[in-house]
Amino acid sequence: MTVGSISPANERQKQLLAALESPDVDVVGAFGPSGTGKSFLTCLYGVKVVNEGRYSRFVVVRPLVDVSSGKRYTAVELGDLFFDIASSYLYDLTAGVLGEESVRKLLDEGRIVLADPSFLFGRTFDKSLVLLDDAQHVPPEVVHEALLRIGNASKLVIAGDPVFQAESANNGAALAREILLGQERTFVVDFGIRDIVRPGAKRAFKLALEAKIRSRNLSDEEKKLSSLIHAHAPDAQIVTVVDLRPFKEKHVVKTAPDAIVISKENYLGRLIGKGGERINKIEEESGLSVRGVELTLDLKQLVVAMHPVGWIRKHVNDADVVGVNLEVEVDSENFGAFVGQKGVFVRFLDDVLRSLLGIGLRAKSVETKGKEEKGRESKRKARK
């Protein structure tokens, strides 16, 4: 399936387009990091279907937020400027695929409608495709109102980042996702880090990740360890230090490291030192077992660095953000070792990640593909 000249770039985008096309889906949720194509594909699709007459209107409901202050502005405050800025968003989003004049014509004809999320009360959208975008910047009441406004022969799309661009846990995107999961005639697509396709978005996401980690307040013990690290590895570019001992004590987990040191990418070697001399000195003087890890978009490395079972790293296949959790894929044969007795290891990791990143952890058992085939091939080679 394509939208104009655009083909889906990955499986998640295919799922989103399929949900937009499906006559059995009335509400679509598209959640995940910026740059994954949620708004881009929906807007292209919206223009396409109003041009084809399948919907009479494509309604874009989007908050206008000041990046520096976080303040959300309404059409009453900004007047025509609100709609000028909202129009620019559409022009920028569809640039290179649709000409500005094409979008402007649809706006002038009322086939594309820009709506202020603060003033949805009393409206009804019949035969319309409605996009509530950047839902993480609207309060939960707006999500409820958007759902109420959907009329006959219409479809609602709610898009947003429930974690990394959210101002608080009580945001519209997180609420919308929870509401939509499992509901009839709804479909939720969870985009992850691996689904980011927009140029520059991966770098921006990594910076946002680092900013989120740096925003946490260090305890006195973490400050002491940070000072010690700076003394022995002043060029290591440390992002943060996490004292795991309170979490270990809470969950009665003895074999995890006492502390995790997160460095910028390509600086872990400076923390470790030649032959491990630097980190050995840090451990000796602090009396703690310390493990270092680089901050990259491969969050699997962070999980295995904290895990109480050292060898489990060989059996963790992947980790990516799914909704408000980090979903970790583990070989089915070693799933029990990852989870721990009665799930204690998962609860430990979940607690740490919520403190560090504001996301939980969910473990997923996966079959090791091709394992039996590889075994048979090895036996054949041995016989030869």
One Martini backbone bead per residue (centre of mass of N, CA, C, O) as a GRO file, in nm:
protein
  384
    1MET     BB    1   0.099   0.035   0.019
    2THR     BB    2   0.016   0.375  -0.068
    3VAL     BB    3   0.089   0.738  -0.047
    4GLY     BB    4   0.108   0.808  -0.328
    5SER     BB    5   0.469   0.803  -0.333
    6ILE     BB    6   0.440   0.656  -0.051
    7SER     BB    7   0.606   0.415   0.138
    8PRO     BB    8   0.641   0.213   0.375
    9ALA     BB    9   0.931   0.174   0.593
   10ASN     BB   10   0.766  -0.023   0.790
   11GLU     BB   11   0.569  -0.218   0.983
   12ARG     BB   12   0.428   0.012   1.141
   13GLN     BB   13   0.335   0.175   0.893
   14LYS     BB   14   0.163  -0.050   0.777
   15GLN     BB   15  -0.033  -0.066   1.018
   16LEU     BB   16  -0.137   0.223   1.001
   17LEU     BB   17  -0.254   0.210   0.711
   18ALA     BB   18  -0.441  -0.029   0.762
   19ALA     BB   19  -0.613   0.117   0.979
   20LEU     BB   20  -0.704   0.354   0.799
   21GLU     BB   21  -0.848   0.158   0.584
   22SER     BB   22  -1.025   0.023   0.781
   23PRO     BB   23  -1.374  -0.041   0.838
   24ASP     BB   24  -1.318  -0.173   1.147
   25VAL     BB   25  -1.191   0.116   1.220
   26ASP     BB   26  -1.239   0.413   1.429
   27VAL     BB   27  -0.971   0.394   1.616
   28VAL     BB   28  -0.639   0.537   1.623
   29GLY     BB   29  -0.321   0.450   1.760
   30ALA     BB   30  -0.012   0.656   1.769
   31PHE     BB   31   0.289   0.554   1.936
   32GLY     BB   32   0.589   0.750   1.995
   33PRO     BB   33   0.847   0.871   1.867
   34SER     BB   34   0.986   1.103   1.705
   35GLY     BB   35   1.018   1.024   1.350
   36THR     BB   36   0.810   0.768   1.263
   37GLY     BB   37   0.541   0.885   1.086
   38LYS     BB   38   0.260   0.943   1.209
   39SER     BB   39   0.182   1.228   1.091
   40PHE     BB   40   0.275   1.206   0.800
   41LEU     BB   41   0.090   0.969   0.706
   42THR     BB   42  -0.180   1.087   0.800
   43CYS     BB   43  -0.171   1.345   0.626
   44LEU     BB   44  -0.145   1.214   0.352
   45TYR     BB   45  -0.402   1.048   0.380
   46GLY     BB   46  -0.599   1.283   0.425
   47VAL     BB   47  -0.557   1.417   0.149
   48LYS     BB   48  -0.630   1.175  -0.025
   49VAL     BB   49  -0.932   1.120   0.080
   50VAL     BB   50  -1.049   1.403   0.013
   51ASN     BB   51  -0.985   1.395  -0.290
   52GLU     BB   52  -1.162   1.119  -0.324
   53GLY     BB   53  -1.428   1.148  -0.120
   54ARG     BB   54  -1.423   0.966   0.151
   55TYR     BB   55  -1.396   1.247   0.281
   56SER     BB   56  -1.489   1.575   0.361
   57ARG     BB   57  -1.274   1.581   0.608
   58PHE     BB   58  -0.963   1.710   0.748
   59VAL     BB   59  -0.892   1.704   1.094
   60VAL     BB   60  -0.673   1.920   1.282
   61VAL     BB   61  -0.564   1.850   1.615
   62ARG     BB   62  -0.346   2.099   1.768
   63PRO     BB   63  -0.116   2.202   1.972
   64LEU     BB   64   0.036   2.505   2.095
   65VAL     BB   65   0.386   2.507   2.185
   66ASP     BB   66   0.622   2.633   2.391
   67VAL     BB   67   0.933   2.512   2.416
   68SER     BB   68   1.059   2.688   2.654
   69SER     BB   69   0.786   2.693   2.857
   70GLY     BB   70   0.523   2.494   2.781
   71LYS     BB   71   0.308   2.667   2.668
   72ARG     BB   72  -0.036   2.674   2.588
   73TYR     BB   73  -0.204   2.788   2.307
   74THR     BB   74  -0.475   2.971   2.188
   75ALA     BB   75  -0.694   3.119   1.966
   76VAL     BB   76  -0.766   3.354   2.155
   77GLU     BB   77  -0.469   3.457   2.201
   78LEU     BB   78  -0.373   3.451   1.872
   79GLY     BB   79  -0.567   3.403   1.658
   80ASP     BB   80  -0.458   3.388   1.339
   81LEU     BB   81  -0.180   3.277   1.429
   82PHE     BB   82  -0.267   2.993   1.497
   83PHE     BB   83  -0.339   2.912   1.194
   84ASP     BB   84  -0.067   2.980   1.068
   85ILE     BB   85   0.100   2.776   1.229
   86ALA     BB   86  -0.071   2.525   1.160
   87SER     BB   87  -0.022   2.546   0.854
   88SER     BB   88   0.288   2.521   0.860
   89TYR     BB   89   0.288   2.233   0.961
   90LEU     BB   90   0.165   2.113   0.702
   91TYR     BB   91   0.371   2.215   0.499
   92ASP     BB   92   0.620   2.080   0.628
   93LEU     BB   93   0.518   1.783   0.639
   94THR     BB   94   0.449   1.782   0.301
   95ALA     BB   95   0.707   1.845   0.195
   96GLY     BB   96   0.795   1.697  -0.124
   97VAL     BB   97   0.491   1.582  -0.188
   98LEU     BB   98   0.329   1.848  -0.137
   99GLY     BB   99   0.208   2.128  -0.227
  100GLU     BB  100   0.118   2.420  -0.086
  101GLU     BB  101  -0.122   2.481  -0.276
  102SER     BB  102  -0.283   2.222  -0.222
  103VAL     BB  103  -0.327   2.272   0.080
  104ARG     BB  104  -0.450   2.557   0.062
  105LYS     BB  105  -0.700   2.477  -0.103
  106LEU     BB  106  -0.821   2.286   0.113
  107LEU     BB  107  -0.847   2.507   0.327
  108ASP     BB  108  -1.027   2.707   0.167
  109GLU     BB  109  -1.257   2.470   0.121
  110GLY     BB  110  -1.274   2.296   0.402
  111ARG     BB  111  -1.119   2.003   0.382
  112ILE     BB  112  -0.927   2.146   0.573
  113VAL     BB  113  -0.914   2.145   0.936
  114LEU     BB  114  -0.843   2.366   1.201
  115ALA     BB  115  -0.812   2.280   1.554
  116ASP     BB  116  -0.875   2.361   1.880
  117PRO     BB  117  -0.851   2.164   2.166
  118SER     BB  118  -1.006   2.380   2.360
  119PHE     BB  119  -1.267   2.383   2.123
  120LEU     BB  120  -1.470   2.101   2.105
  121PHE     BB  121  -1.715   2.181   2.227
  122GLY     BB  122  -2.011   2.096   2.034
  123ARG     BB  123  -1.883   1.927   1.824
  124THR     BB  124  -1.913   1.765   1.488
  125PHE     BB  125  -1.768   1.481   1.301
  126ASP     BB  126  -1.858   1.416   0.983
  127LYS     BB  127  -1.708   1.256   0.747
  128SER     BB  128  -1.421   1.228   0.914
  129LEU     BB  129  -1.078   1.289   0.951
  130VAL     BB  130  -0.919   1.272   1.273
  131LEU     BB  131  -0.640   1.456   1.421
  132LEU     BB  132  -0.472   1.398   1.726
  133ASP     BB  133  -0.195   1.575   1.799
  134ASP     BB  134   0.025   1.581   2.040
  135ALA     BB  135  -0.113   1.443   2.307
  136GLN     BB  136   0.105   1.508   2.535
  137HIS     BB  137  -0.005   1.834   2.538
  138VAL     BB  138  -0.272   1.722   2.658
  139PRO     BB  139  -0.528   1.680   2.842
  140PRO     BB  140  -0.746   1.428   2.912
  141GLU     BB  141  -1.007   1.590   2.832
  142VAL     BB  142  -0.944   1.606   2.524
  143VAL     BB  143  -0.967   1.308   2.459
  144HIS     BB  144  -1.262   1.276   2.538
  145GLU     BB  145  -1.371   1.495   2.346
  146ALA     BB  146  -1.275   1.369   2.079
  147LEU     BB  147  -1.445   1.110   2.108
  148LEU     BB  148  -1.726   1.264   2.119
  149ARG     BB  149  -1.701   1.415   1.819
  150ILE     BB  150  -1.752   1.156   1.669
  151GLY     BB  151  -1.925   1.068   1.396
  152ASN     BB  152  -2.036   0.984   1.106
  153ALA     BB  153  -1.816   0.829   0.907
  154SER     BB  154  -1.565   0.825   1.112
  155LYS     BB  155  -1.214   0.902   1.209
  156LEU     BB  156  -0.974   0.849   1.472
  157VAL     BB  157  -0.652   1.002   1.546
  158ILE     BB  158  -0.400   0.924   1.790
  159ALA     BB  159  -0.103   1.116   1.855
  160GLY     BB  160   0.209   1.027   2.034
  161ASP     BB  161   0.428   1.077   2.325
  162PRO     BB  162   0.416   0.911   2.639
  163VAL     BB  163   0.730   0.994   2.733
  164PHE     BB  164   0.975   1.187   2.596
  165GLN     BB  165   0.758   1.449   2.548
  166ALA     BB  166   0.648   1.448   2.819
  167GLU     BB  167   0.563   1.643   3.104
  168SER     BB  168   0.391   1.397   3.218
  169ALA     BB  169   0.215   1.122   3.320
  170ASN     BB  170  -0.046   1.324   3.280
  171ASN     BB  171  -0.117   1.246   2.964
  172GLY     BB  172  -0.289   1.205   2.670
  173ALA     BB  173  -0.126   0.969   2.544
  174ALA     BB  174  -0.126   0.769   2.781
  175LEU     BB  175  -0.432   0.759   2.815
  176ALA     BB  176  -0.518   0.677   2.528
  177ARG     BB  177  -0.375   0.407   2.521
  178GLU     BB  178  -0.526   0.278   2.761
  179ILE     BB  179  -0.812   0.307   2.640
  180LEU     BB  180  -0.770   0.154   2.356
  181LEU     BB  181  -0.688  -0.098   2.471
  182GLY     BB  182  -0.917  -0.354   2.378
  183GLN     BB  183  -1.104  -0.212   2.203
  184GLU     BB  184  -1.346  -0.173   1.996
  185ARG     BB  185  -1.259  -0.056   1.690
  186THR     BB  186  -0.947  -0.065   1.755
  187PHE     BB  187  -0.597   0.062   1.697
  188VAL     BB  188  -0.260  -0.004   1.804
  189VAL     BB  189   0.051   0.172   1.747
  190ASP     BB  190   0.387   0.089   1.837
  191PHE     BB  191   0.652   0.289   1.839
  192GLY     BB  192   1.002   0.284   1.807
  193ILE     BB  193   1.330   0.344   1.778
  194ARG     BB  194   1.362   0.167   1.512
  195ASP     BB  195   1.129   0.360   1.358
  196ILE     BB  196   1.311   0.584   1.298
  197VAL     BB  197   1.331   0.807   0.990
  198ARG     BB  198   1.405   1.084   1.048
  199PRO     BB  199   1.627   1.306   0.994
  200GLY     BB  200   1.778   1.357   1.316
  201ALA     BB  201   1.591   1.204   1.526
  202LYS     BB  202   1.793   1.019   1.667
  203ARG     BB  203   1.963   1.239   1.788
  204ALA     BB  204   1.734   1.380   1.939
  205PHE     BB  205   1.656   1.136   2.112
  206LYS     BB  206   1.925   1.104   2.256
  207LEU     BB  207   1.916   1.385   2.389
  208ALA     BB  208   1.650   1.336   2.542
  209LEU     BB  209   1.755   1.098   2.704
  210GLU     BB  210   1.982   1.247   2.848
  211ALA     BB  211   1.808   1.470   2.975
  212LYS     BB  212   1.634   1.279   3.146
  213ILE     BB  213   1.867   1.160   3.312
  214ARG     BB  214   1.987   1.438   3.418
  215SER     BB  215   1.719   1.536   3.580
  216ARG     BB  216   1.797   1.374   3.804
  217ASN     BB  217   1.849   1.340   4.139
  218LEU     BB  218   2.111   1.307   4.341
  219SER     BB  219   2.240   1.146   4.577
  220ASP     BB  220   2.481   1.147   4.806
  221GLU     BB  221   2.613   0.882   4.708
  222GLU     BB  222   2.624   0.963   4.405
  223LYS     BB  223   2.801   1.214   4.446
  224LYS     BB  224   3.048   1.068   4.561
  225LEU     BB  225   3.096   0.882   4.318
  226SER     BB  226   3.123   1.106   4.107
  227SER     BB  227   3.376   1.236   4.233
  228LEU     BB  228   3.555   0.984   4.210
  229ILE     BB  229   3.540   0.956   3.905
  230HIS     BB  230   3.659   1.234   3.837
  231ALA     BB  231   3.938   1.174   3.966
  232HIS     BB  232   4.001   0.902   3.781
  233ALA     BB  233   3.791   1.009   3.521
  234PRO     BB  234   3.782   1.317   3.383
  235ASP     BB  235   3.732   1.206   3.059
  236ALA     BB  236   3.445   1.024   3.061
  237GLN     BB  237   3.164   1.146   3.034
  238ILE     BB  238   2.927   1.167   3.252
  239VAL     BB  239   2.583   1.137   3.299
  240THR     BB  240   2.546   0.910   3.536
  241VAL     BB  241   2.453   0.787   3.867
  242VAL     BB  242   2.351   0.460   4.007
  243ASP     BB  243   2.212   0.354   4.300
  244LEU     BB  244   2.122   0.008   4.365
  245ARG     BB  245   2.086  -0.065   4.670
  246PRO     BB  246   1.788   0.009   4.731
  247PHE     BB  247   1.677  -0.198   4.519
  248LYS     BB  248   1.810  -0.453   4.631
  249GLU     BB  249   1.678  -0.440   4.910
  250LYS     BB  250   1.379  -0.436   4.827
  251HIS     BB  251   1.420  -0.717   4.629
  252VAL     BB  252   1.642  -0.912   4.712
  253VAL     BB  253   1.919  -0.837   4.537
  254LYS     BB  254   2.262  -0.948   4.529
  255THR     BB  255   2.405  -0.971   4.217
  256ALA     BB  256   2.401  -0.692   4.161
  257PRO     BB  257   2.519  -0.409   4.122
  258ASP     BB  258   2.569  -0.116   4.311
  259ALA     BB  259   2.651   0.040   4.036
  260ILE     BB  260   2.584   0.280   3.774
  261VAL     BB  261   2.767   0.398   3.485
  262ILE     BB  262   2.693   0.661   3.260
  263SER     BB  263   2.808   0.718   2.943
  264LYS     BB  264   2.907   0.833   2.679
  265GLU     BB  265   2.965   0.772   2.373
  266ASN     BB  266   3.297   0.652   2.356
  267TYR     BB  267   3.373   0.666   2.702
  268LEU     BB  268   3.414   0.395   2.854
  269GLY     BB  269   3.722   0.351   2.839
  270ARG     BB  270   3.786   0.592   3.035
  271LEU     BB  271   3.654   0.460   3.280
  272ILE     BB  272   3.814   0.190   3.287
  273GLY     BB  273   4.077   0.163   3.155
  274LYS     BB  274   4.369   0.017   3.148
  275GLY     BB  275   4.290  -0.292   3.251
  276GLY     BB  276   4.084  -0.149   3.469
  277GLU     BB  277   4.221   0.067   3.662
  278ARG     BB  278   4.002   0.280   3.720
  279ILE     BB  279   3.758   0.104   3.821
  280ASN     BB  280   3.921  -0.035   4.042
  281LYS     BB  281   3.972   0.222   4.210
  282ILE     BB  282   3.677   0.295   4.253
  283GLU     BB  283   3.601   0.032   4.401
  284GLU     BB  284   3.812   0.044   4.627
  285GLU     BB  285   3.725   0.331   4.750
  286SER     BB  286   3.404   0.268   4.769
  287GLY     BB  287   3.316  -0.049   4.806
  288LEU     BB  288   3.204  -0.108   4.513
  289SER     BB  289   3.013  -0.240   4.260
  290VAL     BB  290   3.097  -0.144   3.923
  291ARG     BB  291   2.912  -0.046   3.627
  292GLY     BB  292   2.950   0.016   3.285
  293VAL     BB  293   2.775   0.235   3.039
  294GLU     BB  294   2.652   0.327   2.739
  295LEU     BB  295   2.483   0.584   2.570
  296THR     BB  296   2.235   0.451   2.369
  297LEU     BB  297   1.978   0.319   2.160
  298ASP     BB  298   2.073   0.051   2.306
  299LEU     BB  299   1.895  -0.052   2.586
  300LYS     BB  300   2.003  -0.336   2.638
  301GLN     BB  301   2.272  -0.255   2.778
  302LEU     BB  302   2.143  -0.143   3.035
  303VAL     BB  303   1.999  -0.398   3.130
  304VAL     BB  304   2.248  -0.598   3.143
  305ALA     BB  305   2.416  -0.424   3.343
  306MET     BB  306   2.191  -0.465   3.585
  307HIS     BB  307   2.177  -0.754   3.584
  308PRO     BB  308   2.223  -1.026   3.805
  309VAL     BB  309   2.291  -1.187   3.534
  310GLY     BB  310   2.568  -1.184   3.344
  311TRP     BB  311   2.502  -1.404   3.100
  312ILE     BB  312   2.227  -1.284   2.977
  313ARG     BB  313   2.330  -1.117   2.728
  314LYS     BB  314   2.322  -1.367   2.522
  315HIS     BB  315   1.975  -1.373   2.554
  316VAL     BB  316   1.938  -1.079   2.456
  317ASN     BB  317   1.801  -0.944   2.165
  318ASP     BB  318   1.606  -0.698   2.264
  319ALA     BB  319   1.518  -0.333   2.293
  320ASP     BB  320   1.205  -0.148   2.322
  321VAL     BB  321   0.971   0.084   2.285
  322VAL     BB  322   0.636   0.024   2.438
  323GLY     BB  323   0.497   0.283   2.507
  324VAL     BB  324   0.561   0.273   2.869
  325ASN     BB  325   0.780   0.055   2.778
  326LEU     BB  326   1.042  -0.178   2.801
  327GLU     BB  327   1.094  -0.421   2.562
  328VAL     BB  328   1.223  -0.750   2.630
  329GLU     BB  329   1.399  -0.986   2.444
  330VAL     BB  330   1.396  -1.343   2.518
  331ASP     BB  331   1.498  -1.637   2.530
  332SER     BB  332   1.303  -1.897   2.617
  333GLU     BB  333   1.523  -2.079   2.766
  334ASN     BB  334   1.609  -1.792   2.947
  335PHE     BB  335   1.363  -1.648   3.082
  336GLY     BB  336   1.382  -1.728   3.383
  337ALA     BB  337   1.660  -1.591   3.435
  338PHE     BB  338   1.555  -1.304   3.377
  339VAL     BB  339   1.306  -1.287   3.574
  340GLY     BB  340   1.301  -1.472   3.804
  341GLN     BB  341   1.185  -1.539   4.100
  342LYS     BB  342   0.873  -1.425   4.081
  343GLY     BB  343   0.995  -1.164   3.916
  344VAL     BB  344   1.231  -1.003   4.063
  345PHE     BB  345   1.409  -0.886   3.831
  346VAL     BB  346   1.187  -0.721   3.691
  347ARG     BB  347   1.115  -0.544   3.933
  348PHE     BB  348   1.392  -0.420   3.964
  349LEU     BB  349   1.421  -0.297   3.676
  350ASP     BB  350   1.160  -0.135   3.678
  351ASP     BB  351   1.235   0.053   3.912
  352VAL     BB  352   1.489   0.178   3.786
  353LEU     BB  353   1.364   0.287   3.517
  354ARG     BB  354   1.157   0.476   3.649
  355SER     BB  355   1.376   0.652   3.787
  356LEU     BB  356   1.545   0.717   3.518
  357LEU     BB  357   1.297   0.728   3.262
  358GLY     BB  358   0.980   0.664   3.318
  359ILE     BB  359   0.994   0.349   3.265
  360GLY     BB  360   0.922   0.035   3.214
  361LEU     BB  361   0.925  -0.333   3.228
  362ARG     BB  362   0.909  -0.586   2.963
  363ALA     BB  363   0.890  -0.926   2.913
  364LYS     BB  364   0.985  -1.136   2.622
  365SER     BB  365   0.925  -1.433   2.471
  366VAL     BB  366   1.149  -1.597   2.236
  367GLU     BB  367   1.228  -1.764   1.969
  368THR     BB  368   1.494  -1.934   1.833
  369LYS     BB  369   1.594  -1.891   1.528
  370GLY     BB  370   1.735  -2.171   1.373
  371LYS     BB  371   1.850  -2.375   1.585
  372GLU     BB  372   1.789  -2.656   1.464
  373GLU     BB  373   1.916  -2.607   1.187
  374LYS     BB  374   2.203  -2.555   1.293
  375GLY     BB  375   2.238  -2.832   1.427
  376ARG     BB  376   2.208  -3.002   1.168
  377GLU     BB  377   2.439  -2.869   1.012
  378SER     BB  378   2.668  -2.946   1.208
  379LYS     BB  379   2.631  -3.254   1.180
  380ARG     BB  380   2.686  -3.271   0.876
  381LYS     BB  381   2.974  -3.154   0.887
  382ALA     BB  382   3.089  -3.370   1.082
  383ARG     BB  383   3.043  -3.618   0.889
  384LYS     BB  384   3.235  -3.492   0.659
   0.00000   0.00000   0.00000
